[in-house]
Amino acid sequence: MIKTIMVGLTIVLGSIFPALTIGKIGAQAMESIGRNPEAESGIRTTMILAIAFAEAIAIYALVVALIIKFV
C-alpha cells in the first residue's frame, strides 16, 4: 500500500514540475521571438535543448518510480 502511494507521488511530482517548466520555456521563447524575429532560429534551437533537459527530469522520475515499484 505504501509502496503504491510512493510510486504515485513520484510520478505526479516528477511530471508536474517538468510540465510547468516546459510551458514556461515555450512561453518565454515565443515572447523572445515576438520581440526579435530575426533571432528565431537561435531561440528555437535553445528552446528545444532546454525542453529536452526538462523532459529528462520526468524520465528520471519514471525510472525512480519503477525502481520503487519493483524493488
TORMI-615329 format. One record per residue: residue number from 1; residue in one letter; x, y, z of N, C-alpha, C, O, CB in turn. Coordinates in nm, 3 decimals, padded with zeros to 5 digits, always signed. Glycine has a CB too. Layout:
residues N
R  nr rest    n_px    n_py    n_pz   ca_px   ca_py   ca_pz    c_px    c_py    c_pz    o_px    o_py    o_pz   cb_px   cb_py   cb_pz
R NUM    A       X       Y       Z       X       Y       Z       X       Y       Z       X       Y       Z       X       Y       Z
...
end
This chain:
residues 71
R  nr rest    n_px    n_py    n_pz   ca_px   ca_py   ca_pz    c_px    c_py    c_pz    o_px    o_py    o_pz   cb_px   cb_py   cb_pz
R   1    M +00.082 -00.120 +00.000 +00.000 +00.000 +00.000 +00.087 +00.126 +00.000 +00.067 +00.216 -00.082 -00.094 +00.000 +00.121
R   2    I +00.183 +00.133 +00.092 +00.272 +00.249 +00.100 +00.355 +00.259 -00.028 +00.379 +00.369 -00.079 +00.364 +00.240 +00.224
R   3    K +00.398 +00.145 -00.078 +00.480 +00.146 -00.200 +00.402 +00.202 -00.318 +00.458 +00.276 -00.400 +00.527 +00.004 -00.232
R   4    T +00.274 +00.169 -00.327 +00.190 +00.220 -00.436 +00.173 +00.372 -00.425 +00.177 +00.442 -00.526 +00.054 +00.151 -00.434
R   5    I +00.154 +00.421 -00.304 +00.142 +00.566 -00.283 +00.272 +00.635 -00.319 +00.271 +00.742 -00.381 +00.104 +00.597 -00.137
R   6    M +00.385 +00.577 -00.281 +00.514 +00.636 -00.314 +00.536 +00.642 -00.464 +00.585 +00.742 -00.516 +00.627 +00.557 -00.248
R   7    V +00.499 +00.535 -00.535 +00.512 +00.533 -00.681 +00.424 +00.642 -00.743 +00.468 +00.714 -00.833 +00.474 +00.394 -00.737
R   8    G +00.302 +00.654 -00.695 +00.211 +00.755 -00.748 +00.261 +00.896 -00.724 +00.256 +00.980 -00.814 +00.075 +00.739 -00.686
R   9    L +00.309 +00.925 -00.603 +00.361 +01.058 -00.573 +00.486 +01.089 -00.654 +00.507 +01.202 -00.697 +00.392 +01.070 -00.424
R  10    T +00.570 +00.988 -00.675 +00.691 +01.009 -00.755 +00.655 +01.049 -00.898 +00.714 +01.141 -00.954 +00.778 +00.883 -00.755
R  11    I +00.559 +00.978 -00.956 +00.517 +01.009 -01.092 +00.449 +01.146 -01.099 +00.476 +01.224 -01.190 +00.423 +00.900 -01.145
R  12    V +00.362 +01.176 -01.003 +00.290 +01.303 -01.005 +00.386 +01.421 -00.991 +00.385 +01.513 -01.073 +00.185 +01.308 -00.892
R  13    L +00.470 +01.418 -00.888 +00.562 +01.529 -00.866 +00.669 +01.535 -00.974 +00.715 +01.643 -01.012 +00.627 +01.518 -00.729
R  14    G +00.710 +01.418 -01.024 +00.810 +01.414 -01.128 +00.758 +01.455 -01.264 +00.837 +01.477 -01.356 +00.868 +01.278 -01.137
R  15    S +00.627 +01.466 -01.279 +00.568 +01.509 -01.406 +00.518 +01.653 -01.403 +00.523 +01.723 -01.503 +00.455 +01.417 -01.444
R  16    I +00.469 +01.696 -01.287 +00.412 +01.830 -01.278 +00.516 +01.937 -01.299 +00.496 +02.028 -01.380 +00.345 +01.849 -01.143
R  17    F +00.628 +01.928 -01.228 +00.727 +02.034 -01.235 +00.795 +02.044 -01.372 +00.813 +02.155 -01.422 +00.831 +02.013 -01.129
R  18    P +00.833 +01.932 -01.436 +00.885 +01.947 -01.573 +00.780 +02.001 -01.670 +00.815 +02.076 -01.761 +00.935 +01.813 -01.623
R  19    A +00.654 +01.965 -01.652 +00.550 +02.017 -01.741 +00.535 +02.168 -01.726 +00.522 +02.240 -01.825 +00.415 +01.947 -01.712
R  20    L +00.538 +02.217 -01.603 +00.531 +02.361 -01.580 +00.653 +02.431 -01.638 +00.643 +02.539 -01.695 +00.518 +02.391 -01.431
R  21    T +00.768 +02.369 -01.621 +00.892 +02.427 -01.674 +00.890 +02.434 -01.826 +00.930 +02.534 -01.884 +01.014 +02.346 -01.628
R  22    I +00.844 +02.328 -01.891 +00.836 +02.327 -02.037 +00.740 +02.434 -02.086 +00.767 +02.500 -02.187 +00.792 +02.187 -02.088
R  23    G +00.628 +02.453 -02.017 +00.535 +02.559 -02.053 +00.598 +02.697 -02.040 +00.579 +02.784 -02.125 +00.411 +02.551 -01.967
R  24    K +00.674 +02.716 -01.934 +00.741 +02.845 -01.913 +00.848 +02.869 -02.020 +00.862 +02.980 -02.071 +00.806 +02.851 -01.772
R  25    I +00.923 +02.765 -02.053 +01.025 +02.777 -02.158 +00.960 +02.816 -02.291 +01.008 +02.906 -02.360 +01.104 +02.643 -02.174
R  26    G +00.852 +02.748 -02.326 +00.782 +02.779 -02.451 +00.728 +02.919 -02.454 +00.739 +02.989 -02.554 +00.670 +02.681 -02.475
R  27    A +00.668 +02.962 -02.342 +00.610 +03.097 -02.337 +00.718 +03.203 -02.350 +00.701 +03.301 -02.423 +00.533 +03.117 -02.205
R  28    Q +00.829 +03.184 -02.281 +00.937 +03.282 -02.288 +01.001 +03.284 -02.427 +01.040 +03.390 -02.477 +01.043 +03.252 -02.182
R  29    A +01.010 +03.168 -02.490 +01.067 +03.163 -02.625 +00.977 +03.236 -02.724 +01.025 +03.309 -02.810 +01.088 +03.016 -02.670
R  30    M +00.846 +03.216 -02.712 +00.754 +03.286 -02.802 +00.760 +03.437 -02.780 +00.755 +03.515 -02.875 +00.610 +03.235 -02.781
R  31    E +00.772 +03.478 -02.654 +00.785 +03.621 -02.624 +00.915 +03.677 -02.684 +00.916 +03.787 -02.739 +00.783 +03.645 -02.471
R  32    S +01.023 +03.601 -02.672 +01.152 +03.646 -02.728 +01.147 +03.654 -02.879 +01.201 +03.748 -02.937 +01.264 +03.551 -02.685
R  33    I +01.083 +03.559 -02.944 +01.070 +03.562 -03.090 +00.984 +03.681 -03.132 +01.009 +03.744 -03.235 +01.010 +03.429 -03.143
R  34    G +00.881 +03.710 -03.053 +00.797 +03.825 -03.084 +00.873 +03.956 -03.075 +00.846 +04.049 -03.152 +00.678 +03.828 -02.991
R  35    R +00.966 +03.963 -02.983 +01.045 +04.086 -02.968 +01.156 +04.098 -03.070 +01.193 +04.207 -03.112 +01.103 +04.094 -02.828
R  36    N +01.211 +03.982 -03.110 +01.324 +03.983 -03.202 +01.309 +03.870 -03.304 +01.371 +03.764 -03.288 +01.459 +03.969 -03.125
R  37    P +01.228 +03.889 -03.407 +01.201 +03.781 -03.503 +01.324 +03.733 -03.579 +01.327 +03.619 -03.626 +01.098 +03.826 -03.601
R  38    E +01.426 +03.818 -03.593 +01.546 +03.777 -03.666 +01.623 +03.668 -03.593 +01.697 +03.592 -03.656 +01.636 +03.897 -03.690
R  39    A +01.608 +03.659 -03.462 +01.681 +03.561 -03.382 +01.603 +03.432 -03.364 +01.635 +03.351 -03.277 +01.716 +03.620 -03.247
R  40    E +01.500 +03.412 -03.444 +01.410 +03.296 -03.426 +01.483 +03.163 -03.433 +01.453 +03.073 -03.355 +01.301 +03.299 -03.531
R  41    S +01.576 +03.149 -03.522 +01.646 +03.021 -03.538 +01.726 +02.984 -03.413 +01.719 +02.871 -03.365 +01.739 +03.027 -03.659
R  42    G +01.799 +03.079 -03.361 +01.879 +03.053 -03.241 +01.793 +03.030 -03.118 +01.823 +02.946 -03.034 +01.972 +03.168 -03.215
R  43    I +01.684 +03.106 -03.108 +01.593 +03.090 -02.994 +01.528 +02.953 -02.998 +01.516 +02.886 -02.895 +01.486 +03.201 -02.993
R  44    R +01.485 +02.911 -03.118 +01.420 +02.781 -03.131 +01.514 +02.669 -03.092 +01.474 +02.576 -03.022 +01.371 +02.761 -03.274
R  45    T +01.640 +02.676 -03.137 +01.738 +02.572 -03.105 +01.761 +02.565 -02.954 +01.764 +02.456 -02.896 +01.870 +02.599 -03.177
R  46    T +01.777 +02.680 -02.892 +01.798 +02.682 -02.747 +01.675 +02.632 -02.673 +01.687 +02.563 -02.572 +01.833 +02.823 -02.701
R  47    M +01.556 +02.668 -02.723 +01.433 +02.623 -02.659 +01.420 +02.471 -02.664 +01.385 +02.409 -02.564 +01.312 +02.688 -02.727
R  48    I +01.448 +02.412 -02.779 +01.437 +02.266 -02.792 +01.535 +02.196 -02.700 +01.501 +02.094 -02.639 +01.461 +02.224 -02.938
R  49    L +01.656 +02.248 -02.690 +01.756 +02.190 -02.600 +01.711 +02.200 -02.455 +01.723 +02.103 -02.379 +01.892 +02.259 -02.617
R  50    A +01.658 +02.315 -02.414 +01.611 +02.332 -02.277 +01.492 +02.241 -02.247 +01.482 +02.187 -02.137 +01.572 +02.478 -02.253
R  51    I +01.403 +02.225 -02.343 +01.289 +02.135 -02.324 +01.336 +01.991 -02.308 +01.281 +01.916 -02.227 +01.190 +02.147 -02.442
R  52    A +01.436 +01.952 -02.385 +01.489 +01.815 -02.374 +01.548 +01.791 -02.234 +01.528 +01.684 -02.176 +01.597 +01.790 -02.481
R  53    F +01.619 +01.890 -02.181 +01.675 +01.874 -02.046 +01.564 +01.868 -01.941 +01.573 +01.790 -01.847 +01.771 +01.990 -02.014
R  54    A +01.460 +01.949 -01.956 +01.348 +01.946 -01.862 +01.274 +01.813 -01.870 +01.231 +01.759 -01.768 +01.252 +02.063 -01.889
R  55    E +01.258 +01.761 -01.990 +01.189 +01.633 -02.008 +01.269 +01.518 -01.949 +01.211 +01.420 -01.903 +01.163 +01.607 -02.157
R  56    A +01.401 +01.530 -01.948 +01.485 +01.426 -01.890 +01.455 +01.408 -01.742 +01.464 +01.297 -01.690 +01.634 +01.460 -01.910
R  57    I +01.420 +01.516 -01.674 +01.387 +01.506 -01.532 +01.263 +01.419 -01.513 +01.258 +01.341 -01.418 +01.364 +01.646 -01.471
R  58    A +01.165 +01.433 -01.600 +01.045 +01.349 -01.592 +01.078 +01.202 -01.618 +01.021 +01.113 -01.555 +00.939 +01.397 -01.692
R  59    I +01.170 +01.178 -01.709 +01.212 +01.040 -01.736 +01.285 +00.982 -01.616 +01.266 +00.865 -01.583 +01.302 +01.035 -01.861
R  60    Y +01.369 +01.063 -01.550 +01.437 +01.015 -01.429 +01.335 +00.981 -01.321 +01.351 +00.882 -01.249 +01.536 +01.122 -01.376
R  61    A +01.230 +01.062 -01.308 +01.125 +01.033 -01.209 +01.055 +00.902 -01.242 +01.022 +00.826 -01.151 +01.023 +01.148 -01.204
R  62    L +01.032 +00.875 -01.370 +00.972 +00.748 -01.409 +01.061 +00.631 -01.372 +01.013 +00.529 -01.322 +00.944 +00.747 -01.559
R  63    V +01.191 +00.645 -01.395 +01.284 +00.538 -01.360 +01.285 +00.514 -01.209 +01.285 +00.399 -01.164 +01.427 +00.572 -01.410
R  64    V +01.285 +00.621 -01.132 +01.282 +00.607 -00.985 +01.154 +00.540 -00.942 +01.156 +00.454 -00.853 +01.296 +00.745 -00.916
R  65    A +01.040 +00.577 -01.001 +00.912 +00.515 -00.966 +00.914 +00.366 -01.000 +00.862 +00.285 -00.922 +00.796 +00.584 -01.041
R  66    L +00.971 +00.328 -01.111 +00.979 +00.185 -01.146 +01.071 +00.110 -01.051 +01.044 -00.005 -01.016 +01.029 +00.169 -01.291
R  67    I +01.178 +00.174 -01.009 +01.267 +00.110 -00.910 +01.194 +00.091 -00.779 +01.203 -00.016 -00.718 +01.395 +00.195 -00.887
R  68    I +01.120 +00.192 -00.735 +01.044 +00.179 -00.611 +00.941 +00.067 -00.624 +00.923 -00.011 -00.530 +00.974 +00.311 -00.576
R  69    K +00.875 +00.059 -00.737 +00.769 -00.042 -00.754 +00.822 -00.184 -00.754 +00.761 -00.273 -00.694 +00.694 -00.017 -00.884
R  70    F +00.936 -00.207 -00.820 +00.981 -00.344 -00.837 +01.092 -00.388 -00.744 +01.139 -00.501 -00.753 +01.026 -00.364 -00.976
R  71    V +01.135 -00.300 -00.654 +01.239 -00.343 -00.557 +01.181 -00.351 -00.421 +01.251 -00.385 -00.325 +01.360 -00.246 -00.557
end
